[in-house]
């Protein structure tokens, strides 16, 4: 909890009452729409951030946290994810200092077994990351891992990892997060691209830890050795050197 955040117990009772009434009225209205609305699993259309801000009566952080509780009270595997993302976007815009919508998107909604829904949550994370990369990179790193290991989508995982490498500038962003694209390139068998990126990182002067520098230098030597072996194999087989790498 940051210095500007207050516990839910500090939220005025009138604000709780106003929010509960507003949400109840919205859900009740939604319920009167009949069978056509049953596919939304209880989440009404998302309010705009402006409407939420107006309803907060000067307490946007408190209202954002209560709205997240409301969203999380729905059965997330049954949700209409277009509506879910709309709610998360509005809540994040209401309180940009909070990372909780992104935490929920990464750790709950992006882990949905339905790949299409998981991708929608991941894209929400990516778009939000671009607006504050030095603070929101952990959620996108988790999305990259999910794309790689759960969706088996290496190009998507690389896209997210590349965004972290390109857009984060703070020195407290850990090196492993900036290295993710290199290791994904290895998994994609794009060894030449991985070698170029890794060599640039080794020579950049960004690595302060001697042990980390030795580890990366050793990885670079291993990549160069693998490329030498592949080049020799290609030439023995009558192929152009590096053809196996370029096919991906």
C-alpha positions as CSV (number, residue, x, y, z in Angstrom):
1,X,0.0,0.0,0.0
2,X,1.4,3.4,-1.0
3,X,1.4,6.4,1.2
4,X,-1.5,7.9,-0.7
5,X,-3.7,4.8,-0.4
6,X,-6.0,4.2,2.6
7,X,-7.4,1.0,3.9
8,X,-11.0,0.1,3.0
9,X,-12.0,0.7,6.6
10,X,-11.3,4.4,6.0
11,X,-13.8,4.7,3.2
12,X,-16.7,6.8,4.3
13,X,-19.9,4.9,4.9
14,X,-21.9,7.1,2.5
15,X,-19.5,6.2,-0.3
16,X,-20.0,2.5,0.3
17,X,-23.7,3.0,0.3
18,X,-23.6,5.2,-2.9
19,X,-21.5,2.7,-4.8
20,X,-23.5,-0.4,-3.7
21,X,-26.7,1.4,-4.7
22,X,-25.3,2.4,-8.1
23,X,-24.0,-1.0,-8.9
24,X,-27.2,-2.7,-7.7
25,X,-29.3,-0.4,-9.9
26,X,-27.0,-1.1,-12.9
27,X,-27.2,-4.9,-12.3
28,X,-30.9,-4.7,-11.8
29,X,-31.4,-2.8,-15.0
30,X,-29.2,-5.3,-16.8
31,X,-31.3,-8.1,-15.5
32,X,-34.5,-6.6,-16.9
33,X,-33.1,-7.0,-20.4
34,X,-34.0,-10.7,-20.4
35,X,-32.5,-13.7,-22.1
36,X,-30.4,-11.7,-24.6
37,X,-28.2,-10.6,-21.7
38,X,-27.6,-13.9,-20.0
39,X,-24.3,-14.5,-21.8
40,X,-22.5,-11.8,-19.8
41,X,-22.3,-13.8,-16.6
42,X,-23.4,-10.9,-14.4
43,X,-21.0,-8.2,-15.6
44,X,-23.0,-5.2,-16.9
45,X,-21.6,-2.9,-19.6
46,X,-18.5,-1.1,-18.2
47,X,-19.0,2.5,-17.0
48,X,-16.7,5.2,-18.4
49,X,-13.8,6.4,-16.3
50,X,-15.5,9.8,-16.3
51,X,-18.7,8.4,-14.9
52,X,-16.8,6.6,-12.2
53,X,-14.8,9.7,-11.4
54,X,-18.1,11.7,-11.0
55,X,-19.5,8.9,-8.8
56,X,-16.4,8.9,-6.5
57,X,-17.2,12.3,-5.0
58,X,-13.5,13.1,-4.8
59,X,-12.4,9.6,-3.6
60,X,-11.2,8.0,-6.9
61,X,-8.7,5.6,-5.2
62,X,-11.3,4.3,-2.8
63,X,-13.9,3.8,-5.5
64,X,-11.4,2.1,-7.8
65,X,-10.6,-0.5,-5.1
66,X,-14.3,-1.1,-4.4
67,X,-15.0,-1.4,-8.1
68,X,-12.3,-4.1,-8.3
69,X,-13.9,-6.0,-5.5
70,X,-17.2,-5.8,-7.4
71,X,-15.5,-7.1,-10.6
72,X,-13.7,-9.9,-8.8
73,X,-16.9,-11.1,-7.2
74,X,-17.9,-12.4,-10.6
75,X,-17.0,-15.9,-11.8
76,X,-14.1,-15.0,-14.0
77,X,-14.1,-18.1,-16.2
78,X,-17.6,-17.3,-17.3
79,X,-17.1,-13.6,-17.9
80,X,-17.6,-11.7,-21.2
81,X,-13.9,-10.6,-21.5
82,X,-14.7,-7.6,-23.7
83,X,-16.8,-6.2,-20.8
84,X,-14.2,-7.3,-18.3
85,X,-11.4,-5.4,-20.1
86,X,-13.7,-2.4,-20.3
87,X,-14.1,-2.5,-16.5
88,X,-10.4,-2.9,-15.9
89,X,-9.6,0.0,-18.3
90,X,-12.0,2.3,-16.6
91,X,-10.8,1.4,-13.1
92,X,-7.2,1.8,-14.1
93,X,-8.0,5.2,-15.6
94,X,-9.8,6.2,-12.5
95,X,-6.7,5.4,-10.4
96,X,-3.6,5.2,-12.6
97,X,-1.4,4.9,-9.5
98,X,-2.9,1.5,-8.6
99,X,-1.4,-1.7,-10.2
100,X,-4.2,-3.9,-8.8
101,X,-6.2,-4.1,-12.1
102,X,-3.0,-5.2,-13.9
103,X,-2.2,-7.7,-11.1
104,X,-5.7,-9.2,-11.4
105,X,-5.4,-9.3,-15.2
106,X,-2.0,-11.1,-15.1
107,X,-2.6,-13.5,-12.2
108,X,-6.3,-14.3,-12.6
109,X,-7.8,-13.3,-16.0
110,X,-4.8,-14.1,-18.3
111,X,-4.7,-17.6,-16.8
112,X,-8.1,-18.5,-18.1
113,X,-7.9,-21.8,-19.9
114,X,-9.7,-20.3,-22.9
115,X,-6.8,-19.0,-25.1
116,X,-9.0,-16.3,-26.7
117,X,-9.9,-14.8,-23.3
118,X,-6.4,-15.1,-22.0
119,X,-5.1,-13.2,-25.1
120,X,-7.6,-10.4,-24.4
121,X,-6.4,-10.0,-20.9
122,X,-2.7,-10.0,-22.1
123,X,-3.4,-7.3,-24.7
124,X,-5.0,-5.2,-22.0
125,X,-1.8,-5.6,-19.9
126,X,0.4,-4.7,-22.9
127,X,-1.5,-1.5,-23.7
128,X,-1.5,-0.4,-20.0
129,X,2.2,-1.2,-19.8
130,X,3.0,1.2,-22.6
131,X,1.6,4.1,-20.6
132,X,3.9,3.4,-17.6
133,X,6.5,0.8,-18.5
134,X,8.9,1.4,-15.6
135,X,6.2,0.5,-13.1
136,X,4.0,-1.9,-15.0
137,X,6.7,-4.3,-16.4
138,X,6.1,-7.1,-13.9
139,X,2.5,-7.7,-15.3
140,X,3.8,-7.8,-18.9
141,X,6.7,-10.2,-17.9
142,X,4.1,-12.5,-16.4
143,X,2.1,-12.3,-19.6
144,X,5.2,-13.1,-21.7
145,X,5.7,-16.3,-19.6
146,X,2.1,-17.3,-20.0
147,X,2.3,-16.7,-23.7
148,X,5.4,-18.9,-23.9
149,X,4.5,-21.8,-21.5
150,X,0.7,-21.9,-21.6
151,X,-0.3,-20.6,-25.0
152,X,2.9,-22.0,-26.7
153,X,2.9,-18.8,-28.7
154,X,6.6,-17.8,-28.9
155,X,6.0,-14.8,-31.3
156,X,3.6,-13.3,-28.8
157,X,5.9,-14.0,-25.9
158,X,8.7,-12.3,-27.9
159,X,6.5,-9.3,-28.6
160,X,5.9,-8.7,-24.9
161,X,9.5,-9.4,-23.9
162,X,10.7,-7.0,-26.6
163,X,8.4,-4.3,-25.3
164,X,10.0,-4.7,-21.9
165,X,13.5,-4.4,-23.3
166,X,12.7,-1.4,-25.5
167,X,10.5,0.7,-23.2
168,X,11.8,0.3,-19.7
169,X,14.5,2.7,-18.7
170,X,14.6,2.6,-14.9
171,X,17.8,1.0,-13.4
172,X,15.8,-1.0,-10.9
173,X,14.2,-3.1,-13.7
174,X,16.0,-6.4,-13.2
175,X,18.3,-7.7,-15.9
176,X,16.4,-11.0,-16.3
177,X,13.3,-9.0,-17.5
178,X,15.4,-7.2,-20.1
179,X,17.0,-10.6,-21.1
180,X,13.7,-12.3,-21.8
181,X,13.6,-11.6,-25.5
182,X,17.1,-13.1,-25.9
183,X,16.1,-16.4,-24.4
184,X,12.8,-16.5,-26.3
185,X,14.8,-16.0,-29.5
186,X,16.9,-19.0,-28.6
187,X,13.7,-21.0,-28.1
188,X,12.6,-19.9,-31.6
189,X,15.9,-21.1,-32.9
190,X,16.8,-17.6,-34.0
191,X,20.3,-17.9,-32.7
192,X,21.9,-15.2,-34.8
193,X,19.4,-12.6,-33.5
194,X,19.9,-13.8,-30.0
195,X,23.7,-13.6,-30.3
196,X,23.5,-10.0,-31.6
197,X,21.2,-8.9,-28.7
198,X,23.2,-10.7,-26.1
199,X,26.5,-9.3,-27.4
200,X,25.0,-5.8,-27.3
201,X,23.9,-6.3,-23.7
202,X,27.3,-7.6,-22.7
203,X,29.1,-4.6,-24.2
204,X,26.6,-2.0,-23.1
205,X,28.1,-1.5,-19.7
206,X,24.6,-1.9,-18.0
207,X,25.7,-5.0,-16.1
208,X,27.1,-4.1,-12.7
209,X,27.2,-7.6,-11.1
210,X,30.4,-9.4,-12.1
211,X,28.8,-12.8,-11.7
212,X,26.0,-11.8,-14.0
213,X,28.5,-10.4,-16.5
214,X,30.4,-13.7,-16.4
215,X,27.1,-15.7,-16.9
216,X,26.1,-13.7,-19.9
217,X,29.6,-13.8,-21.4
218,X,29.5,-17.6,-21.1
219,X,26.0,-17.7,-22.7
220,X,27.4,-15.6,-25.6
221,X,30.2,-18.1,-26.1
222,X,27.8,-21.0,-26.1
223,X,25.6,-19.3,-28.7
224,X,28.6,-18.6,-30.9
225,X,29.7,-22.3,-30.6
226,X,26.2,-23.4,-31.6
227,X,26.2,-21.1,-34.6
228,X,29.6,-22.4,-35.6
229,X,28.4,-26.0,-35.4
230,X,25.2,-25.2,-37.4
231,X,27.2,-23.4,-40.0
232,X,29.5,-26.4,-40.4
233,X,26.5,-28.7,-40.6
234,X,24.8,-26.6,-43.2
235,X,28.0,-26.4,-45.4
236,X,28.5,-30.2,-45.1
237,X,24.9,-30.7,-46.2
238,X,25.2,-28.3,-49.1
239,X,23.0,-25.7,-47.6
240,X,23.7,-22.0,-47.2
241,X,25.1,-21.2,-43.7
242,X,22.4,-20.1,-41.3
243,X,19.5,-21.3,-43.4
244,X,18.0,-23.2,-40.5
245,X,17.9,-20.0,-38.4
246,X,16.4,-17.8,-41.1
247,X,13.5,-20.1,-41.8
248,X,11.9,-18.8,-38.5
